[in-house]
Amino acid sequence: SVNDTVPFSSSARQTSCARPTVVHKINHMPHSYGSTPAAARCDRVEVMIERADTLVVGSGIAGLLFALKMADRGSVMILTKAAKRKSNTRWAQGGIAAAWLEDDSWQSHVEDTIVAGGGLCHRAVVEHVASSAHAAVEELIAYGCAFDRREDGYDLHREGGHSARRILHSKDNTGAEIVRALLAAVDAHPNITVLEHRMVVDLITEGSLVRRTGGLPPAPD
């Protein structure tokens, strides 16, 4: 039965001409094995092969959002090393910054960030993140994220380094709320499969060196 198996590794194989393939190696354990060394406790080893159009490793906000975007183009498989609700995203507390009010702007958000960063920030990156923030938060809201509200709109906070109120939050558990909403959307999508407690040990690809060999243009620093 499923309760008698302990999955301990997965190998992900992706080629330029085939769908991503996940190979599971599963140790079948006896019900009672006492202090027997791990290597001697396996009754048998089973190998399972599964395929999907897109393979995602990790069930944090990046992995879940990417899976939802790709699911309209084909099948998606998410691998996560623990339960799907356990990720770094879940522990994020404070909130998300975005220029939200009419008297605020993403350009002001950029300048606040550059000052707070003490000159260490890459302006192009800051401009991209700040100018995209409003749309990104709206996307989360569309997926069901419930940020705290007041009668006149969202309960925006102002935190250190910001010149305006632009922090959207869900009490002090913003990350957990984002994970809840995105997982609900993932679970409801027929093209997405989530495999929990899968530790990826190998990622085998063909064509992964195309940039190094000149197949793709050089990436900017």
LOKE-725094 format. One record per residue: residue in one letter; z, x, y of N, C-alpha, C in turn. Coordinates in Angstrom, 1 decimal. Layout:
# residues N
(rec A, (Z, X, Y), (Z, X, Y), (Z, X, Y));
...
# end
This chain:
# residues 221
(rec S, (0.0, 0.8, -1.2), (0.0, 0.0, 0.0), (0.0, 0.9, 1.2));
(rec V, (-0.2, 0.3, 2.4), (-0.2, 1.0, 3.6), (1.1, 1.7, 3.9));
(rec N, (2.2, 1.1, 3.5), (3.5, 1.6, 3.8), (3.8, 2.9, 3.0));
(rec D, (2.9, 3.2, 2.0), (3.1, 4.3, 1.2), (2.3, 5.5, 1.6));
(rec T, (1.6, 5.4, 2.7), (0.7, 6.4, 3.2), (1.2, 7.0, 4.5));
(rec V, (1.1, 8.3, 4.7), (1.4, 8.9, 5.9), (0.2, 9.7, 6.5));
(rec P, (-0.5, 9.2, 7.5), (-1.6, 9.9, 8.0), (-1.1, 11.1, 8.8));
(rec F, (-1.6, 12.3, 8.6), (-1.1, 13.4, 9.3), (-2.2, 14.2, 10.1));
(rec S, (-3.5, 13.9, 9.9), (-4.5, 14.6, 10.6), (-5.8, 13.8, 10.6));
(rec S, (-6.6, 14.1, 11.7), (-7.9, 13.6, 11.8), (-8.8, 14.7, 12.3));
(rec S, (-10.0, 14.7, 11.8), (-11.1, 15.6, 12.3), (-12.1, 14.8, 12.9));
(rec A, (-12.5, 15.1, 14.2), (-13.5, 14.3, 14.9), (-14.8, 15.1, 14.9));
(rec R, (-15.8, 14.6, 14.5), (-17.1, 15.3, 14.5), (-18.1, 14.5, 15.3));
(rec Q, (-18.7, 15.2, 16.3), (-19.7, 14.5, 17.1), (-21.0, 15.4, 17.2));
(rec T, (-22.1, 14.8, 17.0), (-23.4, 15.6, 17.1), (-24.2, 15.0, 18.1));
(rec S, (-25.2, 15.7, 18.5), (-26.1, 15.2, 19.6), (-27.1, 14.2, 19.0));
(rec C, (-27.2, 14.0, 17.7), (-28.2, 13.1, 17.2), (-27.5, 12.0, 16.3));
(rec A, (-26.2, 12.0, 16.2), (-25.5, 11.0, 15.4), (-24.3, 10.5, 16.1));
(rec R, (-23.8, 9.3, 15.6), (-22.6, 8.7, 16.2), (-21.4, 9.6, 15.9));
(rec P, (-20.4, 9.6, 16.8), (-19.1, 10.3, 16.5), (-18.5, 9.8, 15.2));
(rec T, (-18.0, 10.8, 14.4), (-17.5, 10.5, 13.1), (-16.0, 11.0, 13.0));
(rec V, (-15.1, 10.1, 12.5), (-13.7, 10.5, 12.4), (-13.4, 10.6, 10.9));
(rec V, (-12.9, 11.8, 10.5), (-12.5, 12.0, 9.1), (-11.0, 12.0, 9.0));
(rec H, (-10.4, 11.1, 8.3), (-9.0, 11.0, 8.1), (-8.6, 11.7, 6.8));
(rec K, (-7.6, 12.5, 6.9), (-7.0, 13.1, 5.7), (-5.6, 12.5, 5.6));
(rec I, (-5.3, 11.8, 4.5), (-4.1, 11.1, 4.3), (-3.3, 11.6, 3.1));
(rec N, (-2.1, 11.9, 3.3), (-1.2, 12.3, 2.1), (-0.5, 11.0, 1.6));
(rec H, (-0.6, 10.8, 0.3), (0.1, 9.6, -0.3), (1.4, 10.2, -0.8));
(rec M, (2.5, 9.6, -0.3), (3.8, 10.1, -0.7), (4.5, 9.2, -1.7));
(rec P, (5.2, 9.8, -2.7), (6.0, 8.9, -3.6), (7.2, 8.3, -2.8));
(rec H, (7.7, 7.2, -3.4), (8.8, 6.5, -2.7), (10.0, 7.4, -2.6));
(rec S, (10.3, 8.2, -3.6), (11.5, 9.0, -3.6), (11.1, 10.5, -3.9));
(rec Y, (11.4, 11.4, -3.0), (11.0, 12.7, -3.2), (12.1, 13.7, -2.9));
(rec G, (13.3, 13.2, -2.5), (14.4, 14.1, -2.3), (14.2, 15.3, -1.5));
(rec S, (14.5, 16.4, -1.9), (14.4, 17.7, -1.1), (13.2, 18.5, -1.5));
(rec T, (12.2, 17.8, -2.3), (11.0, 18.5, -2.7), (10.2, 19.0, -1.5));
(rec P, (9.8, 20.3, -1.5), (9.0, 20.8, -0.4), (7.8, 19.9, -0.1));
(rec A, (7.4, 19.8, 1.2), (6.3, 18.9, 1.6), (5.0, 19.1, 0.8));
(rec A, (4.7, 20.4, 0.6), (3.4, 20.7, -0.1), (3.4, 20.1, -1.5));
(rec A, (4.6, 19.9, -2.1), (4.6, 19.4, -3.5), (4.9, 17.9, -3.6));
(rec R, (5.0, 17.3, -2.4), (5.4, 15.9, -2.5), (4.2, 14.9, -2.5));
(rec C, (3.0, 15.4, -2.4), (1.9, 14.5, -2.3), (1.4, 14.1, -3.7));
(rec D, (1.4, 12.8, -3.9), (0.8, 12.3, -5.2), (-0.7, 12.5, -5.2));
(rec R, (-1.4, 12.3, -4.1), (-2.8, 12.5, -4.0), (-3.2, 12.5, -2.5));
(rec V, (-4.4, 13.0, -2.3), (-4.9, 13.1, -0.9), (-6.2, 12.2, -0.8));
(rec E, (-6.3, 11.4, 0.2), (-7.4, 10.5, 0.4), (-8.1, 10.9, 1.7));
(rec V, (-9.4, 10.8, 1.6), (-10.2, 11.1, 2.8), (-11.0, 9.8, 3.2));
(rec M, (-10.9, 9.4, 4.4), (-11.6, 8.2, 4.9), (-12.5, 8.7, 6.1));
(rec I, (-13.7, 8.1, 6.1), (-14.7, 8.4, 7.2), (-15.0, 7.1, 8.0));
(rec E, (-14.8, 7.2, 9.3), (-15.2, 6.0, 10.2), (-16.1, 6.5, 11.3));
(rec R, (-16.9, 5.6, 11.8), (-17.9, 6.0, 12.8), (-17.8, 5.0, 13.9));
(rec A, (-18.2, 5.5, 15.1), (-18.3, 4.6, 16.3), (-19.3, 5.3, 17.3));
(rec D, (-19.7, 4.5, 18.2), (-20.6, 5.1, 19.2), (-20.0, 6.0, 20.2));
(rec T, (-18.7, 5.7, 20.5), (-17.9, 6.6, 21.4), (-16.5, 6.8, 20.9));
(rec L, (-16.1, 8.1, 20.9), (-14.8, 8.5, 20.5), (-13.9, 8.9, 21.7));
(rec V, (-12.7, 8.3, 21.8), (-11.8, 8.6, 22.8), (-10.5, 9.1, 22.2));
(rec V, (-10.0, 10.2, 22.7), (-8.8, 10.8, 22.2), (-7.7, 10.6, 23.3));
(rec G, (-6.7, 9.8, 22.9), (-5.6, 9.5, 23.9), (-5.7, 8.1, 24.4));
(rec S, (-4.5, 7.5, 24.5), (-4.4, 6.1, 25.0), (-3.7, 6.0, 26.3));
(rec G, (-3.8, 7.0, 27.2), (-3.3, 6.9, 28.5), (-4.3, 6.1, 29.4));
(rec I, (-4.0, 6.1, 30.7), (-4.9, 5.3, 31.6), (-6.3, 5.8, 31.6));
(rec A, (-6.6, 7.1, 31.5), (-7.9, 7.6, 31.5), (-8.7, 7.1, 30.2));
(rec G, (-8.0, 7.3, 29.1), (-8.7, 6.9, 27.8), (-8.9, 5.4, 27.7));
(rec L, (-7.9, 4.6, 28.1), (-8.1, 3.2, 28.0), (-9.2, 2.7, 29.0));
(rec L, (-9.2, 3.2, 30.2), (-10.2, 2.7, 31.2), (-11.6, 3.2, 30.7));
(rec F, (-11.8, 4.4, 30.2), (-13.1, 4.9, 29.7), (-13.5, 4.0, 28.5));
(rec A, (-12.6, 3.7, 27.6), (-12.9, 2.9, 26.5), (-13.5, 1.5, 26.9));
(rec L, (-12.8, 0.9, 27.9), (-13.2, -0.4, 28.3), (-14.6, -0.3, 29.0));
(rec K, (-14.9, 0.7, 29.7), (-16.2, 0.9, 30.3), (-17.3, 1.1, 29.3));
(rec M, (-17.0, 1.9, 28.2), (-18.0, 2.2, 27.2), (-18.2, 1.1, 26.2));
(rec A, (-17.2, 0.2, 26.1), (-17.3, -0.9, 25.1), (-18.4, -1.8, 25.2));
(rec D, (-18.9, -2.0, 26.5), (-20.0, -2.9, 26.7), (-21.4, -2.2, 26.2));
(rec R, (-21.3, -1.0, 25.9), (-22.5, -0.2, 25.5), (-22.5, 0.0, 24.0));
(rec G, (-21.4, -0.3, 23.3), (-21.4, 0.0, 21.8), (-19.9, 0.0, 21.4));
(rec S, (-19.8, 0.4, 20.1), (-18.4, 0.5, 19.5), (-17.7, 1.7, 20.0));
(rec V, (-16.4, 1.5, 20.2), (-15.5, 2.6, 20.7), (-14.3, 2.7, 19.8));
(rec M, (-13.9, 3.9, 19.5), (-12.7, 4.2, 18.7), (-11.8, 5.1, 19.5));
(rec I, (-10.5, 4.6, 19.6), (-9.5, 5.4, 20.3), (-8.5, 5.9, 19.3));
(rec L, (-8.3, 7.3, 19.4), (-7.3, 7.9, 18.5), (-6.1, 8.3, 19.4));
(rec T, (-4.9, 7.9, 18.9), (-3.7, 8.3, 19.7), (-2.7, 8.8, 18.7));
(rec K, (-2.0, 9.9, 19.1), (-1.1, 10.6, 18.2), (0.2, 9.9, 17.9));
(rec A, (0.5, 8.8, 18.7), (1.7, 8.0, 18.4), (1.4, 6.6, 18.5));
(rec A, (2.3, 5.7, 18.8), (2.0, 4.3, 19.1), (1.1, 4.2, 20.3));
(rec K, (0.2, 3.2, 20.4), (-0.7, 3.2, 21.5), (-0.1, 3.0, 22.8));
(rec R, (1.1, 2.4, 22.9), (1.8, 2.2, 24.1), (2.5, 3.5, 24.6));
(rec K, (2.6, 4.5, 23.8), (3.3, 5.7, 24.2), (2.3, 6.7, 24.8));
(rec S, (2.4, 6.9, 26.1), (1.6, 7.9, 26.8), (2.3, 8.3, 28.0));
(rec N, (1.8, 9.4, 28.7), (2.4, 9.8, 29.9), (2.2, 8.8, 31.0));
(rec T, (1.1, 8.0, 31.0), (0.9, 7.0, 32.0), (2.1, 6.0, 32.0));
(rec R, (2.6, 5.7, 30.8), (3.7, 4.7, 30.7), (5.0, 5.1, 31.5));
(rec W, (5.2, 6.4, 31.7), (6.4, 6.9, 32.4), (6.2, 7.1, 33.9));
(rec A, (5.0, 6.9, 34.4), (4.8, 7.0, 35.8), (5.5, 5.8, 36.5));
(rec Q, (6.3, 6.1, 37.6), (7.1, 5.1, 38.2), (6.7, 4.7, 39.5));
(rec G, (6.6, 5.6, 40.5), (6.5, 5.2, 41.9), (5.4, 4.2, 42.3));
(rec G, (4.2, 4.5, 42.0), (3.1, 3.6, 42.4), (1.8, 4.3, 42.6));
(rec I, (0.8, 3.6, 43.2), (-0.5, 4.1, 43.4), (-0.8, 4.1, 44.9));
(rec A, (-1.3, 5.1, 45.4), (-1.7, 5.2, 46.9), (-3.1, 4.8, 47.1));
(rec A, (-3.4, 3.9, 48.0), (-4.7, 3.5, 48.4), (-4.7, 2.9, 49.8));
(rec A, (-5.6, 3.3, 50.6), (-5.7, 2.7, 52.0), (-6.0, 1.2, 51.8));
(rec W, (-5.0, 0.4, 52.1), (-5.2, -1.1, 51.7), (-5.2, -2.0, 53.0));
(rec L, (-4.4, -1.6, 54.0), (-4.3, -2.5, 55.2), (-5.5, -2.3, 56.1));
(rec E, (-5.8, -3.3, 56.9), (-7.0, -3.2, 57.8), (-6.8, -2.1, 58.9));
(rec D, (-5.6, -1.8, 59.3), (-5.4, -0.7, 60.3), (-5.3, 0.7, 59.6));
(rec D, (-5.5, 0.8, 58.3), (-5.5, 2.1, 57.6), (-6.9, 2.4, 57.2));
(rec S, (-7.1, 3.7, 56.8), (-8.5, 4.1, 56.3), (-8.3, 5.2, 55.3));
(rec W, (-9.4, 5.3, 54.5), (-9.3, 6.4, 53.5), (-9.4, 7.8, 54.2));
(rec Q, (-10.0, 7.8, 55.4), (-10.1, 9.1, 56.1), (-8.7, 9.5, 56.5));
(rec S, (-7.8, 8.6, 57.0), (-6.5, 8.9, 57.3), (-5.7, 9.3, 56.1));
(rec H, (-6.0, 8.7, 54.9), (-5.4, 9.1, 53.7), (-5.7, 10.5, 53.3));
(rec V, (-7.0, 10.9, 53.6), (-7.4, 12.3, 53.3), (-6.6, 13.3, 54.2));
(rec E, (-6.5, 13.0, 55.5), (-5.8, 13.9, 56.4), (-4.3, 14.0, 56.0));
(rec D, (-3.7, 12.9, 55.6), (-2.3, 13.0, 55.2), (-2.2, 13.9, 54.0));
(rec T, (-3.1, 13.8, 53.1), (-3.1, 14.6, 51.8), (-3.3, 16.1, 52.1));
(rec I, (-4.2, 16.4, 53.0), (-4.5, 17.8, 53.3), (-3.3, 18.4, 54.0));
(rec V, (-2.6, 17.7, 54.9), (-1.4, 18.2, 55.5), (-0.3, 18.4, 54.5));
(rec A, (-0.1, 17.4, 53.7), (1.0, 17.5, 52.7), (0.7, 18.6, 51.7));
(rec G, (-0.6, 18.9, 51.4), (-0.9, 19.9, 50.5), (-0.8, 21.3, 51.0));
(rec G, (-0.5, 21.5, 52.3), (-0.3, 22.8, 52.8), (-1.5, 23.6, 52.8));
(rec G, (-2.7, 23.0, 52.8), (-4.0, 23.8, 52.8), (-4.4, 24.2, 51.4));
(rec L, (-3.8, 23.8, 50.4), (-4.1, 24.1, 49.0), (-5.1, 23.1, 48.4));
(rec C, (-5.3, 22.0, 49.0), (-6.2, 21.0, 48.4), (-7.6, 21.3, 48.7));
(rec H, (-8.5, 20.9, 47.7), (-9.9, 21.0, 47.9), (-10.4, 19.7, 48.6));
(rec R, (-10.8, 19.8, 49.8), (-11.2, 18.6, 50.6), (-12.2, 17.7, 49.9));
(rec A, (-13.1, 18.3, 49.2), (-14.1, 17.4, 48.6), (-13.5, 16.5, 47.5));
(rec V, (-12.6, 17.1, 46.8), (-11.8, 16.3, 45.8), (-11.0, 15.3, 46.4));
(rec V, (-10.3, 15.6, 47.4), (-9.4, 14.7, 48.1), (-10.2, 13.5, 48.7));
(rec E, (-11.4, 13.8, 49.3), (-12.2, 12.8, 49.9), (-12.7, 11.9, 48.8));
(rec H, (-13.1, 12.4, 47.7), (-13.6, 11.6, 46.6), (-12.5, 10.6, 46.1));
(rec V, (-11.3, 11.2, 45.9), (-10.2, 10.3, 45.3), (-9.8, 9.3, 46.4));
(rec A, (-9.6, 9.7, 47.6), (-9.1, 8.7, 48.6), (-10.1, 7.6, 48.9));
(rec S, (-11.4, 8.0, 49.0), (-12.4, 7.0, 49.3), (-12.6, 6.0, 48.1));
(rec S, (-12.3, 6.5, 46.9), (-12.5, 5.6, 45.7), (-11.2, 4.8, 45.3));
(rec A, (-10.1, 5.2, 46.0), (-8.8, 4.6, 45.6), (-8.8, 3.1, 45.6));
(rec H, (-9.2, 2.5, 46.7), (-9.2, 1.1, 46.9), (-9.9, 0.3, 45.8));
(rec A, (-11.1, 0.8, 45.5), (-11.9, 0.2, 44.4), (-11.3, 0.3, 43.1));
(rec A, (-10.6, 1.5, 42.9), (-10.0, 1.8, 41.6), (-8.8, 0.9, 41.4));
(rec V, (-8.0, 0.7, 42.4), (-6.9, -0.3, 42.3), (-7.3, -1.7, 42.1));
(rec E, (-8.4, -2.1, 42.8), (-9.0, -3.4, 42.6), (-9.4, -3.6, 41.1));
(rec E, (-9.9, -2.6, 40.5), (-10.4, -2.6, 39.1), (-9.2, -2.8, 38.2));
(rec L, (-8.1, -2.1, 38.5), (-6.9, -2.3, 37.7), (-6.4, -3.8, 37.8));
(rec I, (-6.4, -4.3, 39.0), (-6.0, -5.7, 39.3), (-6.9, -6.7, 38.5));
(rec A, (-8.2, -6.4, 38.5), (-9.1, -7.2, 37.7), (-8.8, -7.2, 36.2));
(rec Y, (-8.3, -6.1, 35.8), (-7.9, -6.0, 34.3), (-6.5, -6.7, 34.1));
(rec G, (-5.8, -7.1, 35.1), (-4.6, -7.9, 34.9), (-3.3, -7.2, 35.4));
(rec C, (-3.4, -6.0, 36.0), (-2.2, -5.3, 36.5), (-1.6, -6.2, 37.6));
(rec A, (-0.3, -6.4, 37.5), (0.4, -7.3, 38.4), (1.3, -6.4, 39.3));
(rec F, (0.8, -6.0, 40.5), (1.6, -5.2, 41.4), (2.5, -6.2, 42.2));
(rec D, (3.6, -5.7, 42.7), (4.6, -6.5, 43.4), (3.9, -7.1, 44.7));
(rec R, (4.3, -8.4, 45.0), (3.7, -9.0, 46.1), (4.8, -9.6, 47.0));
(rec R, (4.4, -9.8, 48.3), (5.2, -10.6, 49.2), (4.4, -11.8, 49.6));
(rec E, (5.0, -12.6, 50.5), (4.3, -13.9, 50.9), (2.9, -13.5, 51.6));
(rec D, (2.9, -12.4, 52.3), (1.7, -12.1, 53.1), (0.8, -11.1, 52.4));
(rec G, (1.1, -10.8, 51.1), (0.2, -9.8, 50.4), (1.0, -8.9, 49.5));
(rec Y, (0.4, -7.8, 49.2), (1.1, -6.8, 48.3), (2.3, -6.1, 49.0));
(rec D, (3.3, -5.8, 48.3), (4.5, -5.2, 48.8), (4.2, -3.7, 48.9));
(rec L, (3.6, -3.3, 49.9), (3.2, -1.9, 50.1), (4.3, -1.0, 50.6));
(rec H, (4.5, 0.1, 49.9), (5.6, 1.1, 50.4), (5.0, 2.2, 51.1));
(rec R, (5.8, 2.9, 51.9), (5.4, 4.1, 52.6), (6.3, 5.2, 52.1));
(rec E, (5.6, 6.2, 51.5), (6.4, 7.3, 50.9), (6.1, 8.6, 51.7));
(rec G, (6.8, 9.7, 51.3), (6.7, 11.0, 52.0), (5.2, 11.5, 52.1));
(rec G, (4.9, 11.9, 53.3), (3.5, 12.5, 53.5), (2.5, 11.4, 53.9));
(rec H, (2.8, 10.1, 53.8), (1.9, 9.1, 54.2), (2.2, 8.6, 55.6));
(rec S, (1.2, 8.3, 56.4), (1.3, 7.8, 57.7), (1.2, 6.3, 57.8));
(rec A, (1.0, 5.7, 56.7), (0.9, 4.2, 56.6), (1.4, 3.7, 55.3));
(rec R, (1.7, 2.4, 55.2), (2.1, 1.8, 54.0), (0.9, 1.6, 53.1));
(rec R, (0.9, 2.3, 52.0), (-0.3, 2.3, 51.1), (0.1, 2.5, 49.6));
(rec I, (1.3, 2.3, 49.2), (1.7, 2.5, 47.9), (1.9, 1.2, 47.2));
(rec L, (1.0, 0.8, 46.3), (1.1, -0.4, 45.4), (2.0, 0.0, 44.2));
(rec H, (2.9, -0.9, 43.8), (3.8, -0.6, 42.7), (4.1, -1.9, 42.0));
(rec S, (4.7, -1.7, 40.8), (5.2, -2.8, 40.0), (6.7, -2.4, 39.7));
(rec K, (7.6, -2.9, 40.6), (9.0, -2.5, 40.6), (9.0, -1.0, 40.5));
(rec D, (9.7, -0.4, 39.6), (9.8, 1.0, 39.4), (9.2, 1.4, 38.1));
(rec N, (8.3, 0.6, 37.6), (7.7, 0.8, 36.3), (6.2, 0.6, 36.3));
(rec T, (5.6, 1.2, 37.3), (4.2, 1.0, 37.6), (3.3, 1.4, 36.4));
(rec G, (3.6, 2.6, 35.9), (2.8, 3.1, 34.7), (2.9, 2.2, 33.5));
(rec A, (4.1, 1.7, 33.2), (4.2, 0.7, 32.1), (3.4, -0.5, 32.3));
(rec E, (3.4, -1.0, 33.6), (2.6, -2.2, 33.8), (1.1, -2.0, 33.7));
(rec I, (0.6, -0.8, 34.1), (-0.8, -0.5, 33.9), (-1.2, -0.4, 32.5));
(rec V, (-0.3, 0.3, 31.7), (-0.6, 0.4, 30.2), (-0.6, -1.0, 29.6));
(rec R, (0.4, -1.9, 30.0), (0.4, -3.2, 29.4), (-0.9, -4.0, 29.6));
(rec A, (-1.4, -3.9, 30.9), (-2.6, -4.7, 31.2), (-3.8, -4.1, 30.5));
(rec L, (-4.0, -2.8, 30.6), (-5.1, -2.2, 30.0), (-5.2, -2.3, 28.5));
(rec L, (-4.0, -2.2, 27.8), (-3.9, -2.4, 26.4), (-4.3, -3.9, 26.0));
(rec A, (-3.8, -4.8, 26.8), (-4.2, -6.2, 26.6), (-5.7, -6.4, 26.6));
(rec A, (-6.4, -5.7, 27.6), (-7.8, -5.8, 27.7), (-8.5, -5.1, 26.5));
(rec V, (-7.9, -4.0, 26.1), (-8.5, -3.2, 25.0), (-8.3, -4.0, 23.7));
(rec D, (-7.1, -4.6, 23.4), (-6.9, -5.4, 22.2), (-7.8, -6.6, 22.2));
(rec A, (-8.2, -7.1, 23.3), (-9.0, -8.3, 23.3), (-10.5, -8.0, 23.2));
(rec H, (-10.9, -6.8, 23.3), (-12.3, -6.4, 23.3), (-12.8, -6.2, 21.8));
(rec P, (-13.8, -6.9, 21.4), (-14.2, -6.8, 20.0), (-14.8, -5.5, 19.6));
(rec N, (-15.2, -4.7, 20.6), (-15.9, -3.5, 20.3), (-15.0, -2.3, 20.3));
(rec I, (-13.7, -2.5, 20.5), (-12.8, -1.3, 20.6), (-11.8, -1.4, 19.4));
(rec T, (-11.7, -0.2, 18.7), (-10.7, -0.1, 17.7), (-9.7, 1.0, 18.0));
(rec V, (-8.4, 0.8, 17.9), (-7.4, 1.8, 18.2), (-6.7, 2.2, 16.9));
(rec L, (-6.7, 3.5, 16.7), (-6.1, 4.1, 15.5), (-4.9, 4.8, 15.9));
(rec E, (-3.7, 4.3, 15.6), (-2.4, 4.9, 16.0), (-2.0, 6.0, 15.0));
(rec H, (-1.1, 6.9, 15.5), (-0.5, 7.9, 14.7), (-1.6, 8.8, 14.0));
(rec R, (-2.6, 9.1, 14.8), (-3.6, 10.0, 14.3), (-3.6, 11.3, 15.2));
(rec M, (-3.2, 12.4, 14.6), (-3.2, 13.7, 15.2), (-4.5, 14.4, 15.0));
(rec V, (-5.2, 14.6, 16.1), (-6.5, 15.3, 16.0), (-6.3, 16.8, 15.8));
(rec V, (-6.9, 17.4, 14.8), (-6.7, 18.8, 14.5), (-8.0, 19.6, 14.7));
(rec D, (-9.1, 18.9, 14.7), (-10.4, 19.6, 14.9), (-11.3, 18.7, 15.7));
(rec L, (-12.1, 19.3, 16.6), (-13.2, 18.5, 17.3), (-14.4, 19.4, 17.1));
(rec I, (-15.3, 18.9, 16.2), (-16.5, 19.7, 15.8), (-17.7, 19.1, 16.4));
(rec T, (-18.4, 19.8, 17.2), (-19.6, 19.3, 17.9), (-20.8, 20.2, 17.7));
(rec E, (-21.9, 19.6, 18.0), (-23.2, 20.3, 18.1), (-23.7, 20.1, 19.5));
(rec G, (-24.1, 21.2, 20.2), (-24.5, 21.0, 21.5), (-23.5, 21.2, 22.6));
(rec S, (-22.2, 21.6, 22.2), (-21.2, 21.7, 23.1), (-21.4, 23.0, 24.0));
(rec L, (-22.2, 23.9, 23.7), (-22.4, 25.1, 24.4), (-23.7, 25.0, 25.3));
(rec V, (-24.2, 23.7, 25.5), (-25.5, 23.6, 26.3), (-25.3, 24.1, 27.7));
(rec R, (-24.1, 23.9, 28.3), (-24.0, 24.4, 29.7), (-24.0, 26.0, 29.7));
(rec R, (-23.3, 26.5, 28.7), (-23.3, 28.0, 28.7), (-24.6, 28.6, 28.4));
(rec T, (-25.5, 27.9, 27.7), (-26.8, 28.4, 27.3), (-27.9, 28.0, 28.2));
(rec G, (-27.5, 27.3, 29.3), (-28.5, 26.9, 30.3), (-29.1, 25.5, 30.1));
(rec G, (-28.6, 24.8, 29.1), (-29.1, 23.4, 28.9), (-28.7, 22.4, 30.0));
(rec L, (-27.6, 22.7, 30.7), (-27.2, 21.9, 31.8), (-27.0, 22.7, 33.0));
(rec P, (-27.1, 22.2, 34.2), (-26.9, 23.0, 35.4), (-25.5, 23.4, 35.5));
(rec P, (-25.2, 24.6, 36.2), (-23.9, 25.1, 36.3), (-23.0, 24.1, 37.0));
(rec A, (-21.7, 24.0, 36.6), (-20.7, 23.1, 37.2), (-20.2, 23.8, 38.5));
(rec P, (-20.0, 23.1, 39.6), (-19.3, 23.7, 40.8), (-17.9, 24.1, 40.5));
(rec D, (-17.4, 25.1, 41.2), (-16.0, 25.5, 41.0), (-15.1, 24.4, 41.6));
# end
